[in-house]
């Protein structure tokens, strides 16, 4: 399996919690970037890909004609099956009339809508500018365009958020009738305005107890509404899991195109420069795009595969792990497995190891230990 990720870094505004490679939209700069991106695509060897994901940034800052052209170029260089999953992320307030029909005609099968909250005060705190009506409009237009899968992103542990307001956001998301909901705990990234805010006023941010309560509420409400939790932060109705992200969690190969984009090929992880001018100049002149690369040794690869697999409902398959890395999972990781079984965070049967429901709340700590041992 091969996935293609394309980074489109321009935004109508910059959210104060975001640490991705992104810039405020300027038409001249955006046009230069698209030229460089096309050149990078053309320089790649032609090979089939099963998923395509346009992320950002805010991909729909580009007009639908530019998105259609980009998808056509990707299909030429990375042909895929008729049922290929193709995702585009959008900000709801800037979705234009006829955008979604154009996306559908170009092969988009999945729309990921950046909502984060349905509560007006929290939307403002997050630096977002959409309204609840914007979200409802886009969902309706996507259904009319017959886009197959609709997903909403939500964030919990937002400053000022309460258990009651989080429940209202979840109820609103469920009420939209979408197929997939991603619920992420707020992460404070160094160098962002939110990091400076927390330094000034740490009490403005949720503590671990409240964050755990909010996460538990999400699991409870979404599962009751018919969404299966197939990964720590992702919930889907039947047949609507994000296959592109599943490839990440299965430690599959992927190619990242664009400034700051990450790739994983044949045990080598690489990340393109986040410097805009470096990326554009190298790409349009046919030079090597500056990137940081790391060759993962076999034990490190095994540890990262465990970390990723444990985030999913399937967990680690002992058979697949032995075939891929030549290691017996229960023997190699015996001390860690025993410890977390005793703490009620990990369970094993004859074929798999999985996080327990309680273990999902401590996933980062549990998963990190498997990488450290490797």
C-alpha positions in Angstrom: 0.0 0.0 0.0 1.2 3.5 -0.8 -0.3 6.7 0.3 0.3 10.2 -1.2 0.1 13.3 1.1 0.1 16.7 -0.5 0.7 19.8 1.7 -1.1 23.0 0.7 0.2 25.5 3.3 -1.9 28.7 2.8 -4.6 29.8 5.2 -7.1 32.7 5.4 -5.8 33.2 9.0 -3.4 31.5 11.3 -4.8 29.6 14.3 -3.0 30.2 17.5 -2.5 26.5 18.4 -1.2 25.4 15.0 2.4 24.4 14.4 2.1 23.1 10.8 4.1 24.7 8.0 1.7 27.4 6.9 1.4 31.0 5.7 -1.3 33.6 5.3 -2.6 33.4 1.7 -1.0 35.6 -0.8 -2.0 34.9 -4.4 1.4 35.4 -6.0 3.1 33.2 -3.4 0.4 30.6 -3.7 0.8 30.4 -7.5 4.6 30.1 -7.1 4.1 27.3 -4.7 1.7 25.4 -7.0 4.3 25.6 -9.8 6.9 24.1 -7.5 4.5 21.4 -6.3 3.7 20.4 -9.8 7.4 20.1 -10.6 8.0 17.9 -7.5 5.1 15.6 -8.6 6.6 15.4 -12.1 10.0 14.5 -10.7 8.6 11.4 -8.8 8.8 8.0 -10.4 5.4 6.8 -11.7 3.9 4.2 -9.3 0.4 3.3 -8.2 -1.1 4.7 -5.0 -4.1 3.6 -3.1 -4.9 6.9 -1.3 -4.4 10.6 -1.8 -4.8 13.2 0.9 -4.7 17.0 0.4 -3.9 18.6 3.7 -2.7 21.9 5.1 -2.8 24.6 5.8 -6.2 25.1 4.2 -6.3 23.3 0.8 -9.5 25.1 -0.3 -7.8 28.4 -0.2 -7.0 27.3 -3.8 -9.8 27.6 -6.3 -11.6 24.4 -7.3 -10.1 24.6 -10.8 -6.6 24.5 -9.3 -7.5 21.6 -7.1 -8.9 19.7 -10.1 -5.7 20.3 -12.0 -3.6 19.2 -9.1 -5.6 16.0 -8.7 -5.3 15.2 -12.4 -1.6 15.6 -12.2 -1.4 13.3 -9.2 -3.5 10.7 -11.0 -1.1 10.7 -14.0 2.0 10.2 -11.8 0.3 8.0 -9.2 -2.4 6.0 -10.9 -4.8 4.3 -8.5 -7.7 1.8 -8.5 -11.2 3.0 -9.4 -12.2 2.9 -5.7 -9.2 5.0 -4.6 -9.8 7.1 -1.4 -9.1 10.8 -2.1 -9.5 13.2 0.7 -9.4 17.0 0.9 -9.4 19.1 4.1 -11.5 22.3 4.0 -12.4 25.2 6.2 -16.2 25.4 6.0 -16.5 29.2 5.9 -14.6 29.5 2.6 -16.2 26.6 0.7 -17.5 28.3 -2.5 -20.5 27.5 -4.6 -19.9 24.5 -6.9 -16.5 23.7 -5.1 -17.8 20.3 -3.9 -19.3 19.3 -7.2 -16.0 20.0 -8.8 -14.1 18.0 -6.2 -16.5 15.1 -6.7 -16.0 15.1 -10.5 -12.2 15.2 -10.0 -12.3 12.0 -7.9 -12.6 13.3 -4.3 -14.3 10.6 -2.2 -13.8 12.0 1.3 -14.2 15.5 2.8 -12.5 16.4 6.1 -14.1 19.6 7.6 -12.1 21.6 10.1 -14.7 22.4 12.8 -12.9 22.0 16.1 -16.0 23.3 18.1 -19.6 24.2 17.6 -19.6 26.6 20.6 -19.2 30.3 19.4 -17.0 31.4 22.3 -14.7 28.4 21.8 -14.5 29.0 18.1 -13.2 32.5 18.8 -10.8 31.2 21.4 -9.4 28.8 18.8 -9.0 31.7 16.4 -11.5 30.1 13.9 -14.0 32.2 11.9 -16.7 29.7 10.8 -20.2 29.6 12.2 -22.4 26.6 13.0 -24.5 27.5 9.9 -21.3 27.3 7.7 -20.7 23.7 8.8 -24.3 22.7 8.2 -24.3 24.3 4.8 -21.1 22.5 3.7 -22.4 19.1 5.0 -25.6 19.6 3.0 -23.7 20.6 -0.1 -21.4 17.6 0.2 -24.4 15.3 0.4 -25.9 16.9 -2.6 -22.6 16.4 -4.5 -22.6 12.8 -3.4 -19.2 12.8 -1.8 -19.0 9.4 -0.2 -17.5 10.1 3.2 -17.8 13.2 5.4 -15.6 13.8 8.4 -15.5 16.5 11.1 -12.5 17.4 13.3 -13.1 18.4 16.9 -10.7 19.6 19.7 -11.3 19.0 23.4 -9.5 20.6 26.4 -9.9 24.0 24.8 -9.4 26.9 27.2 -12.7 27.8 28.7 -14.3 24.6 27.6 -16.5 22.7 30.1 -17.9 19.2 30.2 -21.3 20.6 29.3 -20.0 22.7 26.3 -18.0 19.7 25.0 -21.2 17.5 25.1 -23.0 20.2 23.1 -20.2 20.1 20.4 -20.4 16.4 20.2 -24.2 16.4 20.0 -24.0 19.0 17.2 -21.4 16.9 15.3 -23.5 13.8 15.6 -26.6 15.7 14.6 -24.9 16.7 11.3 -25.2 13.2 10.1 -21.6 12.7 9.1 -19.7 9.4 8.7 -16.5 10.1 10.7 -15.5 12.2 13.6 -12.0 12.9 14.8 -11.7 14.1 18.4 -8.2 15.4 19.4 -7.0 16.6 22.7 -5.5 20.1 22.4 -1.7 19.9 22.1 0.3 22.9 23.1 3.2 23.2 20.5 6.3 25.2 21.4 6.6 28.6 19.7 2.8 29.0 19.2 0.7 31.8 20.7 -1.0 29.2 22.8 2.4 28.2 24.3 3.0 31.8 25.3 -0.5 32.0 26.7 0.0 28.9 28.9 3.3 30.3 30.1 1.5 33.4 31.3 -1.6 31.7 32.6 -1.4 27.9 33.0 -4.7 27.8 34.9 -6.5 28.8 31.7 -5.8 25.4 30.3 -7.5 22.1 31.2 -5.7 19.8 33.7 -5.2 16.1 33.2 -8.4 15.2 35.1 -10.7 17.4 33.0 -9.0 16.3 29.8 -9.5 12.6 30.7 -13.2 13.3 31.5 -13.7 15.0 28.2 -12.0 12.2 26.3 -14.2 9.6 28.1 -17.3 11.6 27.2 -16.3 11.5 23.5 -15.9 7.8 23.6 -19.2 7.2 25.4 -21.3 9.6 23.2 -19.8 8.6 19.9 -20.0 4.9 20.4 -23.6 5.2 21.6 -24.3 7.1 18.4 -23.0 4.3 16.2 -19.4 5.4 15.7 -16.7 2.7 16.3 -13.5 3.9 17.8 -10.9 2.4 15.5 -8.0 4.6 16.6 -7.3 6.7 19.7 -8.8 9.8 18.2 -10.9 8.6 15.4 -14.4 7.3 15.2 -16.3 6.0 12.1 -19.5 4.5 11.0 -19.2 1.2 9.1 -17.3 1.5 5.9 -16.0 5.0 6.6 -12.6 4.6 8.2 -9.9 6.8 6.8 -7.8 4.4 4.8 -5.0 6.9 4.2 -4.5 7.3 8.0 -4.9 3.5 8.5 -1.8 3.1 6.2 0.2 5.4 8.6 -0.9 3.3 11.6 0.0 0.1 9.8 3.5 1.5 9.3 2.9 1.5 5.5 4.8 3.5 3.0 3.8 7.1 2.0 5.2 9.9 0.0 4.8 13.5 1.3 4.8 16.3 -1.4 5.2 19.9 -0.6 7.0 22.1 2.0 7.4 20.4 5.4 5.8 17.2 4.1 7.0 13.8 5.6 7.6 10.6 3.7 8.4 7.0 4.8 9.9 4.7 2.2 11.8 1.5 2.7 12.6 2.2 6.3 13.8 5.8 5.7 11.8 8.6 7.2 12.3 12.0 5.6 10.9 15.5 6.1 11.1 18.3 3.6 12.4 21.7 4.6 9.8 24.1 6.1 11.6 27.0 4.5 9.3 28.2 1.7 12.0 29.8 -0.6 14.3 26.8 -0.2 11.5 24.4 -1.2 10.3 26.4 -4.2 13.8 27.1 -5.5 14.9 23.5 -5.3 11.8 22.1 -6.8 11.4 24.5 -9.8 15.1 24.2 -10.7 15.1 20.4 -10.5 17.4 20.4 -7.5 17.3 18.1 -4.5 14.7 19.4 -2.0 16.4 20.0 1.3 15.2 17.3 3.7 16.1 15.7 7.0 16.4 11.9 6.6 16.7 9.1 9.1 17.3 5.4 8.4 15.4 3.4 11.0 17.2 0.4 12.3 15.2 -2.8 12.5 14.5 -2.7 16.2 13.5 1.0 16.1 11.2 0.2 13.1 9.7 -2.6 15.2 9.1 -0.4 18.2 7.5 2.3 16.1 5.3 -0.3 14.4 4.1 -1.4 17.8 3.5 2.2 18.9 1.3 2.9 15.8 -0.6 -0.4 16.0 -1.5 0.0 19.6 -3.3 3.2 18.8 -5.8 1.2 16.7 -8.6 -1.1 17.8 -6.9 -4.0 16.0 -3.8 -3.7 18.0 -0.6 -5.6 17.3 -1.0 -8.9 15.3 1.6 -11.3 16.6 1.8 -13.1 13.3 2.3 -10.0 11.2 4.8 -8.7 13.7 6.9 -11.8 13.5 6.7 -11.9 9.7 7.8 -8.2 9.4 10.5 -8.0 12.1 11.5 -11.6 12.9 10.6 -11.1 16.6 8.2 -12.8 18.9 6.2 -9.9 20.4 5.4 -11.5 23.8 9.0 -12.6 24.3 10.8 -9.5 23.1 8.6 -7.1 25.0 7.8 -9.3 28.0 8.7 -6.8 30.8 6.6 -4.0 29.2 3.7 -6.4 28.4 3.7 -7.8 32.0 3.8 -4.3 33.6 0.9 -2.9 31.6 -1.2 -6.0 31.9 -0.8 -5.8 35.7 -1.8 -2.1 35.6 -4.9 -3.0 33.5 -3.7 -0.9 30.5 -2.9 -3.7 28.0 -4.6 -7.0 27.2 -3.4 -10.0 25.1 -5.0 -13.0 23.6 -3.6 -15.8 21.4 -3.2 -13.5 18.4 -3.1 -9.8 19.4 -2.1 -7.2 22.0 -4.4 -4.3 22.5 -4.9 -1.3 24.8 -7.8 -1.7 27.2 -10.4 1.0 27.4 -8.5 2.4 30.4 -5.3 2.0 28.4 -6.5 4.4 25.8 -6.3 7.2 28.3 -2.6 6.5 28.8 -1.8 5.6 25.2 1.1 8.1 24.8 3.0 6.7 27.8 2.4 3.0 27.0 3.3 3.4 23.3 6.5 5.4 24.1 7.8 2.5 26.2 7.8 0.1 23.3 9.8 2.6 21.2 12.3 3.2 24.1 13.0 -0.5 24.5 13.6 -0.9 20.8 
